[in-house]
Amino acid sequence: MNHADAWATVPTLRGQHVRLEPLQREHVPGLAAALEGSGLDQLWYTQVPSPERAGHYVQAALDVQAEGKVLPFVIRDAAGVIVGSTRFYALEPGVPRLSLGYTWYAPRVQRTGVNTEAKLLLLQHAFETLGCISVVLETSWFNHTSRAAIARLGAKQDGVLRNYTRHADGTPRDTVIFSIIDAEWQGVKRHLQHRLDHHA
C-alpha cells in the first residue's frame, strides 16, 4: 500500500483485548446495543448518539469518510462484541498530522485494557504506518473524564481554544487541545504497553 492509499484506507487493527475495524452500516445494531442504557448521550458536552440515533451517526460518519475527511472505526472487545467507536479526523497527509477522537465506549469497558490497547494500536498506526509527526487529541473543557484520560496516555496539553466550536446543544465550547509528537512516541508507546501489561 502506498502512502496516499494508507491515508485513504481504514485499517483493521488487532490486539489481545480489542479489535478495531472499518465502520460499516452493518455495525448499527451492535452500536445501538452498546449505547443502550449507557446514558452517554445525556452528557451535554459530548457528541455521543442515543441508541435510536446510531444509524444516523454511522451514516454521517460514512458520508464524511466518502469526502476523504475521516477514517472511522468500530471497536470490538476480545469476545468480538461491539463496545464503541472512534476515528481519525482532520487528516493532513502533507504535514503529516491527524487528530484522534470522536471516541466513546460502553461503560462496562471504560477504564479497562480496551481503551489502552485501542489507543496503542491507533497511535502506532498513525506514527509508524502513516509517518505522522503529530497526533492531536481534543475535548470539551467540561469533559473532565476525557481530559484526564488523554493526559494518562502521555499526551501534553497545548492549550485551550476559547469558544472554538459548539457543543451538541448549541452552547459555545472551549476546546482543550493535547498532542503527542513523533519524538515522544517511543516513550508513550512504552508507557501504554506498561499500562496494558498491568491491566492483563
DANORKA-V235191 format. One record per residue. N is the residue number from 1. SS is DSSP state (helix for helix, strand for strand, loop for the rest). BURIAL is + if it has 16 or more other ideal C-beta (glycine too) atoms within 10 Angstrom, else -. Layout:
N_SS_BURIAL + N_SS_BURIAL
This chain:
1_loop_- + 2_loop_- + 3_helix_- + 4_helix_- + 5_helix_- + 6_helix_- + 7_helix_+ + 8_helix_- + 9_loop_- + 10_loop_+ + 11_loop_+ + 12_loop_- + 13_strand_+ + 14_strand_- + 15_loop_+ + 16_loop_- + 17_loop_+ + 18_strand_+ + 19_strand_+ + 20_strand_+ + 21_strand_+ + 22_strand_- + 23_loop_+ + 24_loop_- + 25_helix_- + 26_helix_- + 27_helix_+ + 28_helix_+ + 29_helix_- + 30_helix_+ + 31_helix_+ + 32_helix_+ + 33_helix_+ + 34_helix_+ + 35_helix_+ + 36_loop_- + 37_loop_- + 38_loop_+ + 39_loop_- + 40_helix_+ + 41_helix_+ + 42_helix_- + 43_loop_+ + 44_loop_- + 45_loop_+ + 46_loop_+ + 47_loop_- + 48_loop_+ + 49_loop_+ + 50_loop_+ + 51_helix_+ + 52_helix_- + 53_helix_- + 54_helix_+ + 55_helix_+ + 56_helix_- + 57_helix_+ + 58_helix_+ + 59_helix_- + 60_helix_- + 61_helix_+ + 62_helix_- + 63_helix_- + 64_helix_- + 65_helix_+ + 66_helix_- + 67_loop_- + 68_loop_- + 69_loop_- + 70_strand_+ + 71_strand_+ + 72_strand_+ + 73_strand_+ + 74_strand_+ + 75_strand_+ + 76_strand_+ + 77_strand_+ + 78_loop_- + 79_loop_- + 80_loop_- + 81_loop_- + 82_strand_+ + 83_strand_+ + 84_strand_+ + 85_strand_+ + 86_strand_+ + 87_strand_+ + 88_strand_+ + 89_strand_+ + 90_strand_- + 91_strand_+ + 92_strand_- + 93_loop_+ + 94_loop_- + 95_loop_- + 96_loop_+ + 97_strand_+ + 98_strand_+ + 99_strand_+ + 100_strand_+ + 101_strand_+ + 102_strand_+ + 103_strand_+ + 104_strand_+ + 105_strand_+ + 106_loop_+ + 107_helix_- + 108_helix_- + 109_helix_+ + 110_loop_+ + 111_loop_- + 112_loop_- + 113_helix_+ + 114_helix_+ + 115_helix_+ + 116_helix_+ + 117_helix_+ + 118_helix_+ + 119_helix_+ + 120_helix_+ + 121_helix_+ + 122_helix_+ + 123_helix_+ + 124_helix_+ + 125_helix_+ + 126_helix_+ + 127_helix_+ + 128_helix_- + 129_helix_- + 130_loop_+ + 131_loop_- + 132_loop_+ + 133_loop_- + 134_strand_+ + 135_strand_+ + 136_strand_+ + 137_strand_+ + 138_strand_+ + 139_strand_+ + 140_strand_+ + 141_loop_- + 142_loop_+ + 143_loop_+ + 144_helix_- + 145_helix_- + 146_helix_+ + 147_helix_+ + 148_helix_- + 149_helix_+ + 150_helix_+ + 151_helix_- + 152_helix_- + 153_helix_+ + 154_loop_+ + 155_loop_+ + 156_strand_- + 157_strand_- + 158_strand_- + 159_strand_- + 160_strand_- + 161_strand_- + 162_strand_- + 163_strand_- + 164_strand_- + 165_strand_- + 166_strand_- + 167_loop_+ + 168_loop_- + 169_loop_- + 170_loop_- + 171_loop_- + 172_strand_- + 173_strand_+ + 174_strand_- + 175_strand_- + 176_strand_+ + 177_strand_+ + 178_strand_+ + 179_strand_+ + 180_strand_+ + 181_strand_+ + 182_helix_+ + 183_helix_- + 184_helix_+ + 185_helix_+ + 186_helix_- + 187_helix_- + 188_helix_+ + 189_helix_+ + 190_helix_- + 191_helix_+ + 192_helix_+ + 193_helix_- + 194_helix_- + 195_helix_+ + 196_helix_+ + 197_helix_- + 198_helix_- + 199_helix_- + 200_loop_-
